[in-house]
Amino acid sequence: MEQAVVTLKKGEGRTLKAGGLWVYDNEIDSVTGSPRNGDVVEVRDFDGYCMGSGFINTGSRIAVRILSRKKGVVIDEAFIRRRVRDAWAYRRETVDTSSCRVIFGEADFLPGIVVDKFSDVLVVESLALGIDRWKLTIVKVLKEILAEDGISIRGVYERSDAKVRLKEGMDRSKGFIGEPFDTKVEIQENGVRYIVDVEDGQKTGFFLDQKNNRAAIHRLCKGKKVLDCFTHTGSFALNAGIAGAASVLGVDASRLAVDQAMENAALNGLQDRVHFQCADVFELLPRLETQGEKYDVVILDPPAFTKSRNSVKNAAKGYREINLRGMKLVRDGGYLVTCSCSHFMEPELFARTIREAAAGAHRRLRQVEFRTQGPDHPILWAADQSYYLKFYIFQVVEER
C-alpha cells in the first residue's frame, strides 16, 4: 500500500528544517491517502521535497513525530533494532549503565517513548500513539541487545500513566509487561543505596537525570549543615550525608516520598544525621527564617512549576520566591544549589529569575558551576524539548 503523504504549507516547517522532529497541526496544508492515527506518513515541503517520515496523529497538536529524515526509509523491526542498538551503544560509551535512561524519546530518534534501567529492571513510559504500537517490539529488542552484553532483565514495568497520553487519544495505563516481579528495586548511585518504587514512585520511580549533579555537591557538604528542599525520596539529602554532612534536613510535601526517603536513609546507615520532614516548602522556608535558622548548604530541587508556555509567568514567580527564601537561609559564604526541570523555563529566564531573587534577598552570588541533565538524557540540538534541566551551584555572600 502506498504511503500517505503530509504536505506542509508554504513557509511552514521552520522548526523541522532547523533540525527539529515535530510537525504541528497548523503547519499542514494537506494529507493525501487515508492514514490512520499512529501510521507512518511521509512529510513533504510545499514544493514536494521529502523532509522525512514519522507517525501521524491528527488528534494531537503535534501532528507528526519524525522518525527518520531520510527518503524511502522503511519503518519495521529492523529499523527499530538499529535505533535501540544505537541508543544502548551511546550509553555504554558515555555513562555508568548500572542504572540509567536507555532510551530518551526524540533525543534517540524514537519519539514519544522513554525506557529507564534500574539494575535488572526496565521501566517503560510511552507517550505517543505511533510509538505505542512499537512498544512491545522495543522492549523485546532491548532485552535481546542487553543480553548480548551479559545483562539479564528480570522484569519490565510500564508507567504510561502521564496525563499527556490523553492528548494523544490514549488511556493512561500502568502494569507489568510480562511476568510480575517485586517492584521495589534496589540500586546504587554515587555510593548511595536506594529502594526505587517503580510501581508507585513519581514518573518511572527515580530521577536518574540528576546523578552527576548530586555527585557535584559532595565536596561542599563535609561537616556542613544542609537543607534539601523538595527532597522526593531523599537523593540530594543522602548524597550530602554520604559526603559527610554533620546534619541534613530533607523536606517534601509527599508523605509517601518522605517515608521512602527515611527508608533510604536507614538503608545507608544515615538515619542519625539525615532527617526528613513532611511539609510545604513554601510555608516552611519563611518559618525557618523567622526562627533564625542558617544553613551551610541549601538545595532547591522543585518539580516543574510549569508544563506549558501559558503558565511560565506564574512559574517564574514561584522560582523567584523559593530562591529568595532559600538564599536568606544560607549563611554568609555558604552555598545555594538550585535547579529547574521545566523545559518551558528557558535558561535565560531561569537565570534572570535567580538574579532577581538575589537582589530581593540582598545577597551576592558567585557562580561555582552550571550543569544540565546527565548524558543518558542527551540534549539533541535543534530538538528543544530534549533540553529541560538547568542546575546551578552558587556561593552566597552578603553585600560587601
C-alpha positions in Angstrom: 0.0 0.0 0.0 1.3 3.4 -1.0 2.4 5.6 2.0 0.3 8.6 2.8 1.8 12.0 2.4 1.6 15.1 4.6 2.3 18.3 2.7 3.3 21.5 4.6 2.0 24.9 3.9 4.4 27.3 2.1 6.7 29.0 4.6 5.9 26.4 7.4 8.1 23.7 8.9 10.7 26.1 10.1 11.4 24.0 13.2 11.7 20.8 11.2 14.0 22.5 8.7 16.2 23.6 11.5 16.6 20.0 12.8 13.5 19.6 15.0 11.4 16.5 15.0 7.9 17.8 15.3 5.3 18.9 12.8 2.4 20.9 14.3 -1.2 20.6 13.1 -1.3 24.3 11.9 1.7 23.7 9.6 -0.1 21.2 7.4 -1.6 22.1 4.1 -2.9 18.6 3.0 -2.9 14.9 3.7 -3.1 12.6 0.8 -4.1 8.9 1.3 -6.1 7.7 4.2 -3.7 7.2 7.1 -5.0 6.1 10.5 -3.7 7.9 13.5 -0.4 6.2 14.5 0.5 5.2 10.9 3.8 6.3 9.3 3.5 9.1 6.7 6.0 10.9 4.5 6.3 14.6 5.1 7.0 16.9 2.2 7.5 20.6 1.9 5.1 22.6 -0.2 7.2 22.1 -3.3 7.2 18.3 -2.9 10.7 18.0 -1.3 10.8 15.0 1.1 11.6 16.0 4.7 11.3 12.6 6.3 8.8 10.1 7.7 7.0 9.9 11.0 3.9 8.9 13.0 0.8 10.9 12.3 -1.9 11.8 14.9 -4.4 14.3 13.7 -5.9 14.3 17.2 -2.8 15.9 18.7 -1.4 19.4 18.3 1.9 17.6 17.4 0.5 16.1 14.2 3.7 14.2 13.1 6.6 13.0 15.1 9.6 12.4 12.8 11.3 9.0 12.9 13.8 9.5 10.0 14.7 12.4 7.8 15.9 10.1 5.0 13.7 9.5 2.0 12.3 6.0 1.5 13.2 4.6 4.9 11.1 1.6 5.9 9.9 1.6 9.5 10.0 -2.0 10.6 11.5 -4.2 13.3 15.0 -3.9 11.7 14.7 -0.1 11.8 13.6 -0.2 15.5 16.5 -2.6 16.3 19.0 -0.1 14.8 17.6 2.7 16.8 17.7 0.8 20.0 21.2 -0.6 19.4 22.5 2.9 18.7 20.9 4.2 22.0 22.5 1.4 24.0 25.9 1.9 22.4 25.8 5.6 23.2 25.1 4.9 26.9 27.7 2.1 27.1 30.3 4.7 25.9 29.2 7.7 28.0 27.7 6.6 31.3 27.6 4.1 34.1 24.9 1.8 32.8 24.1 0.0 36.1 21.1 2.3 36.3 20.5 4.8 33.5 18.0 6.1 31.0 18.4 3.8 28.0 16.0 5.5 25.6 15.1 9.2 25.7 12.5 9.7 23.1 13.3 12.3 20.4 16.9 12.5 21.5 17.3 8.9 20.5 15.2 9.3 17.4 12.4 7.2 18.9 9.9 9.9 19.6 7.4 9.6 22.5 9.0 6.7 24.5 11.3 6.6 27.5 12.9 3.5 28.9 14.8 3.6 32.2 17.0 0.8 33.5 17.1 0.3 37.3 19.6 -2.5 37.9 18.0 -5.5 36.2 14.5 -3.9 35.8 13.2 -1.8 32.9 10.5 0.8 33.2 8.8 2.0 30.1 6.8 5.2 29.6 5.0 5.5 26.2 3.6 9.0 25.5 2.7 9.0 21.8 0.2 6.9 19.8 2.5 5.9 17.0 5.4 4.7 19.2 2.9 2.9 21.4 2.3 0.4 18.7 6.0 -0.5 18.7 6.3 -0.5 22.5 6.5 -4.3 22.9 8.9 -4.6 20.0 11.2 -2.0 21.5 11.1 -3.9 24.9 11.8 -7.3 23.2 14.7 -5.9 21.1 16.2 -4.0 24.0 16.2 -7.1 26.2 18.0 -9.0 23.4 20.6 -6.3 22.9 21.3 -6.1 26.6 21.6 -9.9 26.8 24.4 -9.7 24.2 26.4 -7.8 26.9 25.5 -10.3 29.5 22.8 -8.2 31.1 19.7 -10.3 32.1 16.5 -8.3 32.6 14.2 -9.9 35.3 11.2 -7.7 34.7 9.6 -4.9 32.8 7.1 -2.4 34.2 5.0 0.1 32.2 4.4 3.6 33.7 2.4 5.1 30.8 0.1 6.9 33.3 1.0 10.6 32.4 -1.9 12.9 31.5 -0.2 13.8 28.2 -1.4 10.4 26.8 -4.9 11.8 26.9 -3.9 14.5 24.4 -2.8 11.6 22.1 -6.2 9.9 22.4 -4.8 7.2 24.6 -5.8 6.0 28.0 -3.4 6.2 30.9 -2.1 2.8 31.9 0.4 1.1 34.1 1.3 -2.5 34.9 3.7 -5.4 34.1 4.9 -6.2 30.7 5.5 -9.9 31.0 5.8 -11.8 34.3 5.1 -10.0 37.6 8.1 -9.2 39.9 8.9 -7.3 43.1 8.6 -3.7 42.1 10.8 -2.4 44.9 14.2 -2.4 43.2 17.5 -1.6 45.0 20.0 0.5 43.0 23.3 2.2 43.9 24.4 5.6 42.7 27.3 7.7 43.8 27.9 5.3 46.7 24.3 5.8 47.9 21.8 2.9 48.0 18.1 3.5 47.2 15.0 1.4 47.1 13.2 2.5 43.8 9.4 2.0 43.7 8.8 1.6 40.0 5.1 1.0 40.5 4.1 3.9 42.7 7.1 6.3 42.6 7.0 9.6 40.7 7.4 9.2 36.9 9.4 6.0 36.4 10.3 5.7 40.0 13.5 7.7 40.4 15.1 10.8 38.8 18.2 9.5 37.1 18.9 12.8 35.3 20.5 14.4 38.4 23.1 11.7 39.0 26.2 13.8 38.2 24.7 16.9 39.8 24.1 15.0 43.0 27.8 14.0 42.9 28.8 17.6 42.4 27.6 18.6 45.9 29.8 16.1 47.7 32.8 18.4 48.1 30.6 21.1 49.5 28.9 19.1 52.3 31.5 17.6 54.5 30.9 18.7 58.1 28.2 21.0 57.0 24.5 21.7 58.0 22.4 21.1 54.9 18.8 21.8 53.9 17.4 19.8 51.0 14.0 21.2 49.7 11.7 19.1 47.6 13.8 16.1 48.5 11.4 13.5 47.0 12.9 10.1 48.1 16.0 11.8 49.6 18.5 11.7 46.8 20.3 15.0 47.4 20.0 14.7 51.1 21.5 11.2 51.1 24.4 12.4 48.9 25.1 15.1 51.4 25.0 12.5 54.2 27.3 10.1 52.4 29.7 13.0 51.7 30.0 13.6 55.5 27.5 16.3 56.3 27.1 17.0 60.0 23.3 17.2 59.7 20.8 17.2 56.9 17.1 18.0 56.8 15.2 16.9 53.8 11.7 18.3 53.1 8.9 17.2 50.9 5.1 17.6 50.7 4.5 14.0 49.9 4.1 11.6 52.9 4.9 8.6 50.6 8.1 10.3 49.4 9.2 11.2 52.9 8.6 7.6 54.1 10.7 6.3 51.2 13.4 8.8 52.0 13.5 7.6 55.6 13.8 4.0 54.4 16.7 5.0 52.1 18.4 6.8 55.0 18.2 3.7 57.1 19.4 1.6 54.2 22.6 3.7 54.2 23.0 3.9 57.9 22.5 7.6 57.8 19.3 7.9 60.0 21.3 9.6 62.8 22.4 12.5 60.6 19.9 12.7 57.8 16.3 13.5 58.8 13.2 14.2 56.9 10.1 16.3 57.4 6.8 16.3 55.5 5.9 19.9 54.9 5.1 22.5 52.2 8.4 24.1 51.3 6.8 27.5 50.5 5.4 27.6 54.0 8.4 26.1 55.8 11.2 28.4 54.4 9.7 31.7 55.8 9.1 29.9 59.2 12.8 28.7 59.3 13.9 32.3 58.5 11.7 33.7 61.4 13.3 31.1 63.7 16.8 32.4 62.8 17.9 29.2 61.1 21.0 29.2 58.9 22.5 26.5 56.7 25.8 26.0 55.1 24.2 24.5 52.0 20.6 24.9 50.8 19.4 22.7 47.9 16.3 23.6 45.9 15.2 20.8 43.5 11.5 21.5 42.9 9.1 19.8 40.5 8.4 21.5 37.2 6.3 24.6 38.1 5.1 24.9 34.5 4.4 22.4 31.8 3.2 24.9 29.2 4.2 28.3 27.9 0.9 29.7 29.2 1.9 29.4 32.8 5.5 30.5 32.6 4.9 33.9 34.2 3.4 32.3 37.3 6.1 29.7 37.4 8.8 32.4 37.4 7.1 33.9 40.5 7.4 30.5 42.2 11.0 30.1 41.3 11.8 33.6 42.4 10.1 33.1 45.8 11.8 29.9 46.7 15.2 31.1 45.6 14.8 34.3 47.6 13.8 32.4 50.7 16.5 29.8 50.2 19.2 32.5 49.9 18.1 34.1 53.1 18.7 30.8 54.9 22.3 30.4 53.6 25.0 31.7 56.0 27.4 34.2 54.6 29.8 32.2 52.4 27.6 29.2 52.2 26.2 27.6 49.1 22.9 27.5 47.2 22.2 24.6 44.9 19.2 25.4 42.7 17.6 24.0 39.6 14.6 23.9 37.3 13.4 20.8 35.4 10.8 22.6 33.3 11.6 22.8 29.6 9.5 26.0 29.3 11.5 27.8 32.0 14.2 28.7 29.5 17.8 29.1 30.6 17.8 32.9 30.2 14.6 33.3 32.1 15.7 31.0 34.9 19.0 32.9 35.3 17.1 36.2 35.3 14.7 34.9 38.0 17.6 33.8 40.2 19.3 37.2 39.7 16.0 39.0 40.8 15.8 36.7 43.8 19.3 37.6 44.8 18.5 41.3 44.5 15.4 40.9 46.7 17.3 38.9 49.3 20.2 41.5 49.3 22.7 38.7 48.5 25.5 38.4 46.0 26.0 35.2 44.1 29.3 33.7 42.9 28.7 31.0 40.4 30.5 27.8 41.1 29.2 25.9 38.2 26.3 25.4 35.8 25.1 21.9 34.7 22.3 20.3 32.7 20.8 16.8 32.8 23.1 13.7 32.7 24.4 12.4 29.4 22.0 9.5 29.4 19.3 12.2 28.9 21.1 13.7 25.9 20.3 17.1 24.6 19.6 16.9 20.9 20.4 20.2 19.3 17.5 21.8 17.4 15.1 19.5 19.3 14.5 22.0 22.1 12.2 19.7 24.1 15.1 17.5 24.9 16.8 20.3 26.9 15.0 20.8 30.2 17.2 20.7 33.3 19.1 23.7 34.5 21.3 23.3 37.6 23.4 25.9 39.4 25.7 26.0 42.3 26.4 29.4 43.8 28.3 30.7 46.7 26.0 33.2 48.6 27.7 36.2 50.1 26.1 39.2 51.9 26.5 42.7 50.4 30.1 43.8 50.9 
